[in-house]
Every structure is written in C-alpha cells, then in structure tokens.
Amino acid sequence: MRSLYNRFEHLVHELGKFGAIGAIAFVVNFGVFNAYIAAAPSKQIFAKVVSTVVATCVAYVGNRYWTYKDRDKIDRHREMIFFFLINGVAAVIEVMFVFISKYGLGQDGTLAMNVASYVFGMPLGMLFRLYCYRTFVFPEGTVEEPEVIPAAATTPLYPTAAPTNGHANATAHAHQRPVPETAGR
C-alpha cells in the first residue's frame, strides 16, 4: 500500500492543492452568484457569468502561485490566455445548465439555479479545467539533457607543436584543419 502511495504521491498532493483552490473559488463563485440573484432575481444567466469570472481570477492566482508553482513557466501571456480561454469554455458548460434549468425546464428559483449550477455544471467544468490546466496551462517541464560533446570532438585534429621560430608558427596554423562537426550536432 505504501509503494502505491509513493507512486502517486505527487498526484495526490497536486489534487489536494487543486481541490483547496477550487474550494476557495467555489465559495467566491457561490457567494457572488447568490448575492447577485438576491439583488436582481431575473438575471440568473448574467449572475452566473459574473460569478464565474470573479472565481476564475481567484483560481488563477491560487493555481499559478501555489498548486502549479513548481511547473515550468511558459510565457506568462500565453499562460493567461490559455487559462482564461479554458475557463471560458468551462463557464459555458456551467451557464448551459443554468440556461437549461431556466428556459428548458422552467425552473428559475434560487434552489433550482444553485442545483443546476453547482450540482451539474460546476463538476463537469471542474473536470474539464483539471485536465486542461495540467495539459495546456501549467504543463510539466521537460528536462532536456545537456548535449554531451566527447573530448575528442573539441580537440584539434592536428595540434600545433611549440614553435621554433615565428615562421614555423605561421606554417603550423596555416595547415591546421578545423574540427569536423559530429553527427549528433
């Protein structure tokens, strides 16, 4: 059992951090969504969009600086574009369930909106986010092996001997051939 845990320990820690940030983002999303519905009861779709955008900003900061802080940092602008694009797709997944509940099923009460959003929409959006964050936004760094150049490849083929006079030195350098490139380079 211990060897199984050791094998997946990094994944367990990552999921724990991802879950903690997700829980914080959930509280933010839930609070903003329900506060907006209380203020404007007929604006459930807009409330869902606003709450998701605010929670996405919270999630980005948490995931970038805690969950995936040890991952290779790709260009920050590219990372943010991917992050917000992926969260945009996940938001569409969540809003779709609110839309179906309101317009497809005719259920637009607060309980129905919360069930549609947080029981159906958010779990599917979360699975989509987890996969995409790991794959596209915060990819694991690839460790490149340094190029190993054999000592013989860096040594001249025809080393010059100690010159006996100025003329011999010039002749030795004139006849010295450059080192050919190795096949691996």
C-alpha positions as a Markdown table, in Angstrom:
| # | Residue | x | y | z |
|---|---|---|---|---|
| 1 | Met | 0.0 | 0.0 | 0.0 |
| 2 | Arg | 2.9 | 2.4 | 0.8 |
| 3 | Ser | 4.6 | 1.8 | -2.5 |
| 4 | Leu | 1.3 | 2.6 | -4.3 |
| 5 | Tyr | 1.0 | 5.9 | -2.4 |
| 6 | Asn | 4.7 | 6.7 | -3.1 |
| 7 | Arg | 4.0 | 6.1 | -6.8 |
| 8 | Phe | 1.1 | 8.6 | -6.9 |
| 9 | Glu | 2.2 | 10.9 | -4.1 |
| 10 | His | 2.8 | 13.9 | -6.4 |
| 11 | Leu | -0.6 | 13.5 | -7.9 |
| 12 | Val | -2.3 | 13.3 | -4.5 |
| 13 | His | -0.6 | 16.5 | -3.4 |
| 14 | Glu | -1.5 | 18.2 | -6.7 |
| 15 | Leu | -5.1 | 17.2 | -6.4 |
| 16 | Gly | -5.2 | 18.3 | -2.8 |
| 17 | Lys | -3.9 | 21.8 | -3.8 |
| 18 | Phe | -6.2 | 22.0 | -6.8 |
| 19 | Gly | -9.1 | 21.0 | -4.6 |
| 20 | Ala | -8.3 | 23.6 | -2.0 |
| 21 | Ile | -8.0 | 26.4 | -4.6 |
| 22 | Gly | -11.2 | 25.0 | -6.2 |
| 23 | Ala | -13.0 | 25.2 | -2.8 |
| 24 | Ile | -12.0 | 28.8 | -2.3 |
| 25 | Ala | -13.1 | 29.6 | -5.9 |
| 26 | Phe | -16.3 | 27.8 | -5.2 |
| 27 | Val | -17.1 | 29.9 | -2.1 |
| 28 | Val | -16.4 | 33.0 | -4.1 |
| 29 | Asn | -18.5 | 31.8 | -7.1 |
| 30 | Phe | -21.3 | 30.8 | -4.8 |
| 31 | Gly | -21.3 | 34.0 | -2.8 |
| 32 | Val | -21.2 | 36.3 | -5.8 |
| 33 | Phe | -23.8 | 34.3 | -7.7 |
| 34 | Asn | -26.3 | 34.2 | -4.8 |
| 35 | Ala | -25.7 | 37.9 | -3.9 |
| 36 | Tyr | -26.3 | 38.9 | -7.5 |
| 37 | Ile | -29.5 | 36.8 | -7.7 |
| 38 | Ala | -30.7 | 38.4 | -4.4 |
| 39 | Ala | -30.1 | 41.8 | -5.9 |
| 40 | Ala | -31.5 | 41.1 | -9.4 |
| 41 | Pro | -33.7 | 37.9 | -9.3 |
| 42 | Ser | -34.4 | 37.8 | -13.0 |
| 43 | Lys | -30.7 | 38.0 | -14.1 |
| 44 | Gln | -29.5 | 34.4 | -13.3 |
| 45 | Ile | -27.5 | 33.9 | -16.5 |
| 46 | Phe | -25.7 | 37.2 | -16.0 |
| 47 | Ala | -25.2 | 36.4 | -12.4 |
| 48 | Lys | -23.6 | 33.1 | -13.4 |
| 49 | Val | -21.2 | 34.8 | -15.8 |
| 50 | Val | -20.1 | 37.4 | -13.3 |
| 51 | Ser | -19.6 | 34.9 | -10.5 |
| 52 | Thr | -17.6 | 32.6 | -12.8 |
| 53 | Val | -15.3 | 35.5 | -14.0 |
| 54 | Val | -14.6 | 36.6 | -10.4 |
| 55 | Ala | -13.9 | 33.0 | -9.2 |
| 56 | Thr | -11.7 | 32.4 | -12.3 |
| 57 | Cys | -9.4 | 35.3 | -11.3 |
| 58 | Val | -9.2 | 33.9 | -7.8 |
| 59 | Ala | -8.4 | 30.4 | -9.2 |
| 60 | Tyr | -5.7 | 31.7 | -11.5 |
| 61 | Val | -3.8 | 33.4 | -8.7 |
| 62 | Gly | -4.1 | 30.3 | -6.4 |
| 63 | Asn | -3.2 | 27.8 | -9.1 |
| 64 | Arg | -0.3 | 29.8 | -10.5 |
| 65 | Tyr | 1.3 | 30.6 | -7.2 |
| 66 | Trp | 0.5 | 27.5 | -5.2 |
| 67 | Thr | -0.8 | 24.5 | -7.0 |
| 68 | Tyr | 1.5 | 24.7 | -10.0 |
| 69 | Lys | 4.2 | 26.9 | -8.7 |
| 70 | Asp | 6.9 | 24.3 | -9.4 |
| 71 | Arg | 5.8 | 23.8 | -13.1 |
| 72 | Asp | 7.7 | 25.2 | -16.0 |
| 73 | Lys | 6.5 | 28.7 | -16.5 |
| 74 | Ile | 5.6 | 29.2 | -20.1 |
| 75 | Asp | 5.3 | 32.7 | -21.5 |
| 76 | Arg | 3.1 | 34.4 | -18.9 |
| 77 | His | 0.8 | 36.0 | -21.5 |
| 78 | Arg | 0.3 | 32.6 | -23.3 |
| 79 | Glu | -0.4 | 31.0 | -19.9 |
| 80 | Met | -3.0 | 33.6 | -19.0 |
| 81 | Ile | -4.7 | 33.4 | -22.5 |
| 82 | Phe | -4.9 | 29.6 | -22.2 |
| 83 | Phe | -6.1 | 29.8 | -18.6 |
| 84 | Phe | -8.9 | 32.3 | -19.3 |
| 85 | Leu | -9.8 | 30.5 | -22.6 |
| 86 | Ile | -10.2 | 27.2 | -20.8 |
| 87 | Asn | -12.2 | 28.9 | -18.1 |
| 88 | Gly | -14.4 | 30.5 | -20.7 |
| 89 | Val | -15.3 | 27.1 | -22.1 |
| 90 | Ala | -15.9 | 25.7 | -18.5 |
| 91 | Ala | -18.1 | 28.8 | -17.9 |
| 92 | Val | -20.1 | 27.9 | -21.0 |
| 93 | Ile | -20.6 | 24.4 | -19.6 |
| 94 | Glu | -21.8 | 25.9 | -16.2 |
| 95 | Val | -24.0 | 28.5 | -17.8 |
| 96 | Met | -25.5 | 25.9 | -20.1 |
| 97 | Phe | -27.0 | 24.1 | -17.1 |
| 98 | Val | -28.5 | 27.3 | -15.7 |
| 99 | Phe | -29.9 | 28.1 | -19.1 |
| 100 | Ile | -31.5 | 24.6 | -19.4 |
| 101 | Ser | -33.0 | 24.9 | -16.0 |
| 102 | Lys | -34.4 | 28.4 | -16.6 |
| 103 | Tyr | -35.6 | 28.1 | -20.2 |
| 104 | Gly | -35.8 | 24.4 | -20.8 |
| 105 | Leu | -37.3 | 23.2 | -17.6 |
| 106 | Gly | -39.0 | 26.4 | -16.5 |
| 107 | Gln | -37.3 | 26.2 | -13.1 |
| 108 | Asp | -35.8 | 29.6 | -12.2 |
| 109 | Gly | -36.0 | 29.7 | -8.4 |
| 110 | Thr | -32.9 | 30.1 | -6.3 |
| 111 | Leu | -32.7 | 26.4 | -5.3 |
| 112 | Ala | -33.1 | 25.3 | -9.0 |
| 113 | Met | -30.4 | 27.7 | -10.1 |
| 114 | Asn | -28.0 | 26.5 | -7.5 |
| 115 | Val | -28.7 | 22.9 | -8.3 |
| 116 | Ala | -28.2 | 23.4 | -12.0 |
| 117 | Ser | -25.0 | 25.4 | -11.4 |
| 118 | Tyr | -23.3 | 23.6 | -8.6 |
| 119 | Val | -24.6 | 20.0 | -8.9 |
| 120 | Phe | -24.4 | 19.6 | -12.7 |
| 121 | Gly | -22.5 | 22.5 | -14.3 |
| 122 | Met | -19.6 | 23.0 | -11.9 |
| 123 | Pro | -18.5 | 19.4 | -11.6 |
| 124 | Leu | -18.3 | 19.0 | -15.3 |
| 125 | Gly | -16.5 | 22.3 | -15.7 |
| 126 | Met | -14.1 | 21.3 | -12.9 |
| 127 | Leu | -13.1 | 18.0 | -14.7 |
| 128 | Phe | -12.6 | 20.0 | -17.9 |
| 129 | Arg | -10.4 | 22.5 | -16.1 |
| 130 | Leu | -8.3 | 20.0 | -14.3 |
| 131 | Tyr | -7.4 | 18.2 | -17.5 |
| 132 | Cys | -6.7 | 21.4 | -19.4 |
| 133 | Tyr | -4.7 | 23.0 | -16.7 |
| 134 | Arg | -2.3 | 20.1 | -16.4 |
| 135 | Thr | -2.0 | 19.7 | -20.2 |
| 136 | Phe | -2.0 | 23.2 | -21.6 |
| 137 | Val | -1.7 | 25.9 | -19.0 |
| 138 | Phe | 0.7 | 24.5 | -16.4 |
| 139 | Pro | 2.5 | 21.7 | -18.3 |
| 140 | Glu | 5.2 | 19.7 | -16.6 |
| 141 | Gly | 8.6 | 21.0 | -17.6 |
| 142 | Thr | 10.6 | 18.8 | -19.9 |
| 143 | Val | 14.1 | 18.2 | -18.7 |
| 144 | Glu | 16.4 | 18.5 | -21.6 |
| 145 | Glu | 19.6 | 16.5 | -21.4 |
| 146 | Pro | 22.6 | 18.7 | -21.9 |
| 147 | Glu | 24.4 | 18.0 | -25.1 |
| 148 | Val | 27.4 | 15.8 | -24.4 |
| 149 | Ile | 30.4 | 16.6 | -26.6 |
| 150 | Pro | 33.2 | 14.0 | -26.4 |
| 151 | Ala | 36.5 | 15.4 | -25.6 |
| 152 | Ala | 37.9 | 14.2 | -28.9 |
| 153 | Ala | 35.4 | 16.4 | -30.8 |
| 154 | Thr | 36.6 | 19.6 | -29.1 |
| 155 | Thr | 40.3 | 18.8 | -29.5 |
| 156 | Pro | 42.1 | 19.9 | -32.7 |
| 157 | Leu | 43.0 | 17.1 | -35.1 |
| 158 | Tyr | 46.4 | 18.5 | -35.7 |
| 159 | Pro | 47.7 | 20.1 | -32.6 |
| 160 | Thr | 50.5 | 22.6 | -33.1 |
| 161 | Ala | 53.9 | 21.9 | -31.6 |
| 162 | Ala | 55.8 | 24.6 | -29.8 |
| 163 | Pro | 57.1 | 26.9 | -32.5 |
| 164 | Thr | 60.8 | 27.1 | -33.0 |
| 165 | Asn | 60.6 | 30.5 | -34.7 |
| 166 | Gly | 57.9 | 32.8 | -36.0 |
| 167 | His | 57.8 | 31.2 | -39.5 |
| 168 | Ala | 57.1 | 27.7 | -38.1 |
| 169 | Asn | 54.1 | 29.1 | -36.0 |
| 170 | Ala | 52.5 | 30.7 | -39.1 |
| 171 | Thr | 53.0 | 27.5 | -41.1 |
| 172 | Ala | 51.5 | 25.3 | -38.4 |
| 173 | His | 48.4 | 27.4 | -38.1 |
| 174 | Ala | 48.0 | 27.6 | -41.9 |
| 175 | His | 48.0 | 23.8 | -42.2 |
| 176 | Gln | 45.7 | 23.2 | -39.2 |
| 177 | Arg | 42.3 | 21.9 | -40.2 |
| 178 | Pro | 39.1 | 22.8 | -38.3 |
| 179 | Val | 37.5 | 20.1 | -36.2 |
| 180 | Pro | 34.6 | 18.5 | -38.2 |
| 181 | Glu | 31.1 | 18.6 | -36.8 |
| 182 | Thr | 30.0 | 15.5 | -35.1 |
| 183 | Ala | 27.0 | 13.6 | -36.4 |
| 184 | Gly | 24.9 | 14.3 | -33.2 |
| 185 | Arg | 25.1 | 18.1 | -33.6 |
